[in-house]
Amino acid sequence: MKTVFITGATSGIGQEMARQYHAVGWRVLFCGRREDRLREFESELNTKAAGRAKGFVINVVNESDFSAVSEYLAGAGGSLDLIIANAGFGVAGKFERLKHADYVRQFDTNVYGVMNSFRPFISEIKKSRGQFVIIGSGNGYISLGGSSPYCMSKFAVRAFSDALGFEMRPHGVAVTLVCPGFVESEIRHVNNRGELVEGSADPVPKWIQVPAKKAAREAIRGIAKRKAEVWVTGHVKIFILLELLLPGFSRWVKARVIPV
């Protein structure tokens, strides 16, 4: 039985990926910061197949938190085949109004949190010749005014994914960067301190949001092929190609169409 460990799996694409891996027989380990949600989701999955799901209360900023997963794996046996670093949030605002601490907080979760999610399990993934996956963003290619902390963090994990891929290749380990576009998610309801604000307005129109279930399915297909990158959702593919092939036009569009 294969095992996947997913961070930030109490909502959105992370939770849907956990459901879909569990549905095809994987043992699913997952983490988040809210214990009530973790236990509820753990119960949901174990009702369908007892003992194949386990949730951990982890803040990815703290590398020491992951020791609980290592201890569980040591006791439960089996291999660790796939790690999906999905946990993240977005700091928004113009540079002149943000503080240095806002950028530090963003990188602590979105960049160093990814590294913390991988580092304790490198030997396990090498042993299984498995795979590291980072859930990045279309904003790893497309930087927007009013979102510099978030965009910077996603540019950074794109560089990290590329470099790590070269390092892991001799060991038979794949590294995949998933770049989603607008997906149904709570991320846009989380404030600059990383706190969920229930009932807050979503700045992204519903018509352009892709259901988390569909985005997860598309991501999993690309992950299974051990691709270096997977662009998820049709609109993000268009936006990224526009940025890469026609950067001047892309800049013109962003300056005139996207509000700051």
C-alpha positions in Angstrom: 0.0 0.0 0.0 1.4 3.4 -1.0 1.5 6.3 1.4 1.0 10.0 0.7 1.6 12.8 3.1 -0.2 16.1 2.4 0.2 19.4 4.2 -2.7 21.9 4.5 -5.3 19.3 3.8 -8.3 20.5 5.8 -9.8 22.4 2.8 -9.5 23.2 -0.9 -7.3 21.4 -3.3 -5.3 19.7 -0.5 -8.3 18.1 1.0 -9.7 17.0 -2.4 -6.3 15.4 -3.3 -6.4 13.5 0.0 -9.9 12.2 -0.8 -8.9 11.1 -4.2 -5.7 9.3 -3.2 -7.7 7.6 -0.4 -10.4 6.5 -2.8 -7.9 4.6 -4.9 -6.4 2.7 -2.0 -3.5 4.9 -0.7 -2.8 5.4 3.0 -3.3 9.1 3.5 -1.5 11.1 6.1 -2.3 14.8 6.3 -1.9 17.8 8.5 -3.3 21.2 9.3 -3.5 23.7 12.2 -7.1 23.1 13.2 -7.6 19.9 15.2 -11.4 20.0 14.9 -11.2 19.9 11.1 -8.5 17.3 11.1 -10.5 14.9 13.3 -13.6 15.5 11.3 -11.8 14.7 8.0 -10.0 11.8 9.5 -13.3 10.3 10.6 -14.8 10.8 7.1 -12.0 8.9 5.4 -11.7 6.1 8.0 -15.5 5.5 7.8 -14.9 4.5 4.2 -11.7 2.5 4.9 -10.7 2.1 8.6 -7.1 2.8 9.5 -6.0 4.3 6.1 -6.1 7.9 7.2 -4.3 9.8 9.9 -4.3 13.6 10.6 -1.6 15.5 12.5 -1.8 19.0 14.0 1.2 20.7 12.4 2.2 24.3 11.7 4.6 23.9 8.8 6.6 26.9 10.1 7.9 24.6 12.9 10.1 21.8 11.5 9.9 20.0 14.9 6.2 19.5 14.5 6.9 16.9 11.8 8.5 14.5 14.3 4.9 13.2 15.0 4.7 12.0 11.4 8.1 10.4 11.5 7.2 8.5 14.7 3.9 7.3 13.2 5.7 6.0 10.1 8.3 4.2 12.2 5.5 2.4 14.1 3.1 1.8 11.3 5.7 0.5 8.8 5.5 0.7 5.0 7.0 3.2 2.7 6.5 6.9 2.2 6.0 7.4 -1.5 4.7 10.9 -2.0 4.8 14.2 -0.1 2.6 17.1 -1.3 3.5 20.5 0.2 0.2 22.3 -0.1 0.0 24.5 3.0 0.1 28.2 2.3 -1.7 31.5 2.4 -1.4 34.9 0.8 -0.3 38.3 2.1 -1.9 41.1 0.2 -1.4 44.8 0.0 0.8 47.5 -1.6 4.5 47.4 -0.6 4.4 50.9 0.9 1.7 49.8 3.3 3.2 46.5 4.3 5.9 45.8 6.9 9.0 43.7 6.8 7.2 41.3 9.1 4.5 40.7 6.6 7.1 39.4 4.1 8.8 37.3 6.7 5.5 35.7 7.7 4.7 35.0 4.0 8.0 33.3 3.4 8.0 31.4 6.7 4.9 29.5 5.5 5.0 29.4 1.7 8.7 28.9 1.2 10.4 27.6 4.4 7.2 25.7 5.3 7.7 23.7 2.0 11.3 23.0 2.9 10.3 21.9 6.5 7.7 19.6 5.0 10.4 17.8 2.9 13.6 17.8 4.9 12.7 15.2 7.6 11.6 12.7 5.0 14.4 12.9 2.4 15.8 9.5 3.2 12.4 7.9 3.2 11.5 9.3 -0.3 14.9 8.3 -1.6 14.3 4.7 -0.3 11.0 4.5 -2.1 12.2 6.3 -5.1 9.2 8.5 -4.6 8.2 12.0 -5.3 8.2 15.5 -3.8 5.3 17.8 -4.9 4.9 21.5 -4.3 1.6 23.2 -4.8 2.8 26.5 -6.3 0.6 29.0 -8.2 0.2 30.7 -11.6 1.6 33.6 -9.6 4.9 31.8 -9.7 5.1 33.2 -13.2 2.8 36.1 -13.1 3.5 38.9 -10.6 0.7 41.3 -9.8 0.6 44.7 -8.0 -0.8 44.5 -4.5 0.4 40.9 -4.1 4.1 41.1 -4.0 4.7 38.9 -0.9 2.6 36.1 -2.3 4.0 36.3 -5.8 7.6 36.5 -4.5 7.0 33.3 -2.4 5.6 31.4 -5.4 8.5 32.6 -7.6 10.8 31.2 -4.9 9.2 27.8 -4.7 9.4 27.5 -8.5 13.1 28.0 -8.3 13.4 25.6 -5.3 11.4 22.9 -7.2 13.6 23.2 -10.3 16.9 23.0 -8.2 15.6 20.2 -6.0 14.6 18.2 -9.1 18.2 18.2 -10.4 19.5 17.1 -6.9 17.0 14.3 -6.6 17.2 12.9 -10.1 20.3 10.7 -9.5 18.3 9.1 -6.6 15.3 8.2 -8.8 13.2 10.8 -7.0 10.8 13.1 -9.0 10.0 16.6 -8.0 6.8 18.2 -9.4 5.6 21.8 -9.2 1.8 22.2 -9.5 0.7 25.6 -10.6 -3.0 26.1 -10.2 -5.1 29.1 -11.3 -8.2 30.2 -9.5 -9.5 27.2 -7.5 -12.3 27.1 -5.0 -10.5 27.6 -1.8 -10.4 29.3 1.6 -7.0 30.9 0.8 -8.7 34.1 -0.2 -10.6 34.3 3.1 -7.3 34.2 5.1 -6.0 37.5 6.3 -2.4 38.7 6.3 -1.7 37.0 9.6 -2.7 33.6 8.3 -6.1 33.6 10.1 -9.3 32.4 8.5 -11.9 35.1 8.4 -15.3 33.4 8.1 -17.8 35.1 5.8 -15.3 37.5 4.2 -15.8 38.5 0.5 -14.0 36.5 -2.2 -12.3 38.9 -4.6 -12.3 36.4 -7.4 -15.5 36.0 -9.3 -17.1 32.6 -9.0 -17.4 32.1 -12.8 -13.6 31.8 -13.1 -13.1 29.5 -10.1 -12.5 25.8 -10.9 -14.0 23.3 -8.4 -11.4 21.9 -6.1 -12.4 18.3 -7.0 -11.6 19.0 -10.7 -8.3 20.8 -10.0 -7.2 18.0 -7.7 -8.0 15.4 -10.4 -6.0 17.3 -13.0 -3.1 17.7 -10.6 -3.0 14.1 -9.6 -2.9 13.0 -13.3 0.2 15.2 -13.8 1.8 14.0 -10.6 1.3 10.3 -11.6 3.3 11.1 -14.8 6.1 12.5 -12.6 6.2 15.7 -14.6 8.5 18.5 -13.6 5.5 21.0 -13.8 1.8 20.7 -14.0 -0.3 23.8 -14.9 -3.8 23.3 -13.5 -6.9 25.0 -15.0 -7.3 26.3 -18.5 -7.1 29.9 -17.6 -3.8 29.6 -15.9 -2.3 27.9 -18.9 -3.4 30.9 -21.1 -2.0 33.4 -18.6 1.4 31.7 -18.2 1.8 31.2 -21.9 1.0 34.9 -22.4 3.5 35.9 -19.8 6.2 33.7 -21.4 5.6 34.3 -25.1 4.2 37.9 -25.0 5.6 39.5 -21.9 5.0 43.1 -23.1 1.4 42.4 -23.9 0.9 40.6 -20.6 2.3 43.6 -18.8 0.0 45.9 -20.7 -3.0 43.7 -19.7 -2.0 43.6 -16.1 -1.6 47.4 -15.9 -5.0 48.1 -17.4 -7.3 45.3 -16.5 -6.2 44.1 -13.0 -6.9 46.6 -10.2 -4.3 47.3 -7.6 
